[in-house]
Amino acid sequence: MDADKDNILEASARHPKPAGNFQYGTAGFRMKANLLDSVVFRVGLLAVLRSKKLNGQTIGLMITASHNPPEDNGVKLVDPMGEMLEQTWETHATTLANAPSDEALFAAFAKLSSDLKVRMDSPARVIFARDTRASGITLAASLVDALDALKAEYTDYKLQTTPQLHYLVRAINTKGTPHAYGEVSEKGYYEKIADGFKLAMKHRQTKGHVVVDCANGVGGPKLREMTKYLASANEGGIDIKVVCDDVVNPQALNVQCGADFVKTQQRAPPSSKASPLERCASLDGDADRLVYYFIDSSNTFHLLDGDRIATLTASFFADLGRASGLIDRLNMGVVQTAYANGASTRYITENLQLPVICTNTGVKHLHHAATRFDIGVYFEANGHGTVIFSAKAIKEINRHEPRSPAQADALETMKSLVALINQAVGDALSDLLLVEVILAHKNWGVQEWLNTYVDLPNRLVRVEVRDRGIFKAVDAERKLEAPLNIQKEIDDLVGKYSKGRSFARASGTEDAVRVYAEAATRGEADELAAKVAAIVQKYGV
């Protein structure tokens, strides 16, 4: 440890901590890029500890700020199966990031090593990548300083989408096992997904083309590369028209385009020239979110967000379960958050007859809950989600003997989807192809998809408060247990509105509370949101 101390102190001196406190959350650390130098260095130290603790399994590290403005950046760790960092280690990341000096940093590092019983002579392996932000190269160099200080093995995969890095981590750690995930390369990622897509599309064809807004981020060049592995539309493949893919100018990233813009602004990107009923999709800056939208014949905008993708996907798997004869052998379900539109939840439970689990906001919560099902579908309303297959599900799909050509076709499609879907994490490129497969199988356009149910009008309001810490949420963030009596006031108010529902939850990053409300009409939803916001304001002053 003495050699480690000298190396850490010497390297840390090149990455002094700025003023302020940093918190590792669902998205890792995320802030203005000029504040991140020391944070990335220290997260690199933690990545080495995590790998050593897990006997040399490979840990991933992604430098990205997703849908944030170009001047921001961030860093997050990826665990061996491509999942989010184990939650207990988030605290360790926060501890190291906030150590006030080089000596304090080493003391915290040494204490963590001891408390966690990490064998420092164990090997450490780390892979990392970044999105297209201008700050990414400098921050990657900060990371390398940490990895070199502790003599870790590492590979720089340079520009990748976040889901591609998750894929690579899982592929490396499962290589040579019965659960091998795919070839350890970017090419292997494309081949695995493309092979699944082509098998799923056998004897089917997409309707027309799909226009994909890539948020001027890393998803643009990666989607273009993916298309090289796919058949063309007239060969039973797909016609993808890529737009908003300016990665030459980093300052264009997420500016008036991308999934977050479309979701929050409820309108198409200004650069969009969509024709009526043309299928359009938007990725976010690191390509882990996807939303669809279209303009109808009366020039009205319609959003097909994560809720819509979840219901479409769940519907398709329910159909496949019945057609394949596996419906009674596998339990299927959907995971949502409190932000999911109530109409989508009712559609899943009443029309599809599938169970729904509601979790706290944050992909790590949804992903974990989805593992309770043999086939678990999860999507946040913002478009981040995927499908998880249990070991039992994969075994049943592979060994089930079809009793008819229809069963054989359904089983083949299910096998293709196991390959097509990135089970490690929400993946906009994989999800895009999944949606296109489902629409082709159902022979639907966007209007038929929209017609499955009618969304309840809703409103999201941000309320600034003096101290967000006093607002304590329970029941998957659908209720407040503190301040005392606030929930009773909200419940009394909600009861006065037809199909009313509302909840308030504290922001994870700022002194604000977000109020969500929905009701039978637009006017009632807006009024309910405003009145609940007033209640929050009263308690938060």
Secondary structure in CASP SS format (residue, H / E / C, confidence):
PFRMAT SS
TARGET T0000
AUTHOR 0000-0000-0000
METHOD secondary structure of the structure
MODEL  1
M C 1.00
D H 1.00
A H 1.00
D H 1.00
K H 1.00
D H 1.00
N H 1.00
I H 1.00
L H 1.00
E H 1.00
A H 1.00
S H 1.00
A C 1.00
R C 1.00
H C 1.00
P C 1.00
K C 1.00
P C 1.00
A C 1.00
G C 1.00
N C 1.00
F C 1.00
Q C 1.00
Y C 1.00
G E 1.00
T C 1.00
A C 1.00
G E 1.00
F E 1.00
R E 1.00
M E 1.00
K E 1.00
A H 1.00
N H 1.00
L H 1.00
L C 1.00
D H 1.00
S H 1.00
V H 1.00
V H 1.00
F H 1.00
R H 1.00
V H 1.00
G H 1.00
L H 1.00
L H 1.00
A H 1.00
V H 1.00
L H 1.00
R H 1.00
S H 1.00
K H 1.00
K H 1.00
L C 1.00
N C 1.00
G C 1.00
Q C 1.00
T E 1.00
I E 1.00
G E 1.00
L E 1.00
M E 1.00
I E 1.00
T C 1.00
A C 1.00
S C 1.00
H C 1.00
N C 1.00
P C 1.00
P C 1.00
E C 1.00
D E 1.00
N E 1.00
G E 1.00
V E 1.00
K E 1.00
L E 1.00
V E 1.00
D C 1.00
P C 1.00
M C 1.00
G C 1.00
E C 1.00
M E 1.00
L C 1.00
E C 1.00
Q H 1.00
T H 1.00
W H 1.00
E H 1.00
T H 1.00
H H 1.00
A H 1.00
T H 1.00
T H 1.00
L H 1.00
A H 1.00
N C 1.00
A C 1.00
P C 1.00
S C 1.00
D H 1.00
E H 1.00
A H 1.00
L H 1.00
F H 1.00
A H 1.00
A H 1.00
F H 1.00
A H 1.00
K H 1.00
L H 1.00
S H 1.00
S H 1.00
D H 1.00
L C 1.00
K C 1.00
V C 1.00
R C 1.00
M C 1.00
D C 1.00
S C 1.00
P C 1.00
A C 1.00
R E 1.00
V E 1.00
I E 1.00
F E 1.00
A E 1.00
R E 1.00
D C 1.00
T C 1.00
R C 1.00
A C 1.00
S C 1.00
G H 1.00
I H 1.00
T H 1.00
L H 1.00
A H 1.00
A H 1.00
S H 1.00
L H 1.00
V H 1.00
D H 1.00
A H 1.00
L H 1.00
D H 1.00
A H 1.00
L C 1.00
K C 1.00
A C 1.00
E E 1.00
Y E 1.00
T E 1.00
D E 1.00
Y E 1.00
K E 1.00
L E 1.00
Q C 1.00
T C 1.00
T H 1.00
P H 1.00
Q H 1.00
L H 1.00
H H 1.00
Y H 1.00
L H 1.00
V H 1.00
R H 1.00
A H 1.00
I H 1.00
N H 1.00
T H 1.00
K C 1.00
G C 1.00
T C 1.00
P C 1.00
H C 1.00
A C 1.00
Y C 1.00
G C 1.00
E C 1.00
V C 1.00
S C 1.00
E H 1.00
K H 1.00
G H 1.00
Y H 1.00
Y H 1.00
E H 1.00
K H 1.00
I H 1.00
A H 1.00
D H 1.00
G H 1.00
F H 1.00
K H 1.00
L H 1.00
A H 1.00
M C 1.00
K C 1.00
H C 1.00
R C 1.00
Q C 1.00
T C 1.00
K C 1.00
G C 1.00
H E 1.00
V E 1.00
V E 1.00
V E 1.00
D E 1.00
C C 1.00
A C 1.00
N C 1.00
G C 1.00
V C 1.00
G H 1.00
G H 1.00
P H 1.00
K H 1.00
L H 1.00
R H 1.00
E H 1.00
M H 1.00
T H 1.00
K C 1.00
Y C 1.00
L C 1.00
A C 1.00
S C 1.00
A H 1.00
N H 1.00
E H 1.00
G C 1.00
G C 1.00
I C 1.00
D E 1.00
I E 1.00
K E 1.00
V E 1.00
V E 1.00
C C 1.00
D C 1.00
D C 1.00
V C 1.00
V C 1.00
N C 1.00
P H 1.00
Q H 1.00
A H 1.00
L C 1.00
N C 1.00
V C 1.00
Q C 1.00
C C 1.00
G C 1.00
A H 1.00
D H 1.00
F H 1.00
V H 1.00
K H 1.00
T H 1.00
Q H 1.00
Q C 1.00
R C 1.00
A C 1.00
P C 1.00
P C 1.00
S C 1.00
S C 1.00
K C 1.00
A C 1.00
S C 1.00
P C 1.00
L C 1.00
E C 1.00
R E 1.00
C E 1.00
A E 1.00
S E 1.00
L E 1.00
D C 1.00
G C 1.00
D C 1.00
A C 1.00
D C 1.00
R C 1.00
L E 1.00
V E 1.00
Y E 1.00
Y E 1.00
F E 1.00
I E 1.00
D C 1.00
S C 1.00
S C 1.00
N C 1.00
T C 1.00
F E 1.00
H E 1.00
L E 1.00
L E 1.00
D C 1.00
G H 1.00
D H 1.00
R H 1.00
I H 1.00
A H 1.00
T H 1.00
L H 1.00
T H 1.00
A H 1.00
S H 1.00
F H 1.00
F H 1.00
A H 1.00
D H 1.00
L H 1.00
G H 1.00
R H 1.00
A H 1.00
S H 1.00
G C 1.00
L C 1.00
I C 1.00
D C 1.00
R C 1.00
L C 1.00
N C 1.00
M E 1.00
G E 1.00
V E 1.00
V E 1.00
Q E 1.00
T E 1.00
A C 1.00
Y C 1.00
A C 1.00
N C 1.00
G H 1.00
A H 1.00
S H 1.00
T H 1.00
R H 1.00
Y H 1.00
I H 1.00
T H 1.00
E H 1.00
N H 1.00
L C 1.00
Q C 1.00
L C 1.00
P C 1.00
V E 1.00
I E 1.00
C E 1.00
T E 1.00
N C 1.00
T C 1.00
G C 1.00
V H 1.00
K H 1.00
H H 1.00
L H 1.00
H H 1.00
H H 1.00
A H 1.00
A H 1.00
T C 1.00
R C 1.00
F C 1.00
D C 1.00
I E 1.00
G E 1.00
V E 1.00
Y E 1.00
F E 1.00
E C 1.00
A C 1.00
N C 1.00
G C 1.00
H C 1.00
G E 1.00
T E 1.00
V E 1.00
I E 1.00
F E 1.00
S C 1.00
A H 1.00
K H 1.00
A H 1.00
I H 1.00
K H 1.00
E H 1.00
I H 1.00
N H 1.00
R H 1.00
H C 1.00
E C 1.00
P C 1.00
R C 1.00
S C 1.00
P H 1.00
A H 1.00
Q H 1.00
A H 1.00
D H 1.00
A H 1.00
L H 1.00
E H 1.00
T H 1.00
M H 1.00
K H 1.00
S H 1.00
L H 1.00
V H 1.00
A H 1.00
L H 1.00
I C 1.00
N C 1.00
Q C 1.00
A C 1.00
V C 1.00
G C 1.00
D C 1.00
A H 1.00
L H 1.00
S H 1.00
D H 1.00
L H 1.00
L H 1.00
L H 1.00
V H 1.00
E H 1.00
V H 1.00
I H 1.00
L H 1.00
A H 1.00
H H 1.00
K H 1.00
N C 1.00
W C 1.00
G C 1.00
V H 1.00
Q H 1.00
E H 1.00
W H 1.00
L H 1.00
N C 1.00
T C 1.00
Y C 1.00
V C 1.00
D C 1.00
L C 1.00
P C 1.00
N E 1.00
R E 1.00
L E 1.00
V E 1.00
R E 1.00
V E 1.00
E E 1.00
V C 1.00
R C 1.00
D C 1.00
R H 1.00
G H 1.00
I H 1.00
F C 1.00
K E 1.00
A E 1.00
V E 1.00
D C 1.00
A C 1.00
E C 1.00
R C 1.00
K E 1.00
L E 1.00
E E 1.00
A E 1.00
P C 1.00
L C 1.00
N C 1.00
I H 1.00
Q H 1.00
K H 1.00
E H 1.00
I H 1.00
D H 1.00
D H 1.00
L H 1.00
V H 1.00
G C 1.00
K C 1.00
Y C 1.00
S C 1.00
K C 1.00
G C 1.00
R E 1.00
S E 1.00
F E 1.00
A E 1.00
R E 1.00
A E 1.00
S C 1.00
G C 1.00
T C 1.00
E C 1.00
D C 1.00
A E 1.00
V E 1.00
R E 1.00
V E 1.00
Y E 1.00
A E 1.00
E E 1.00
A C 1.00
A C 1.00
T C 1.00
R H 1.00
G H 1.00
E H 1.00
A H 1.00
D H 1.00
E H 1.00
L H 1.00
A H 1.00
A H 1.00
K H 1.00
V H 1.00
A H 1.00
A H 1.00
I H 1.00
V H 1.00
Q H 1.00
K H 1.00
Y H 1.00
G H 1.00
V C 1.00
END
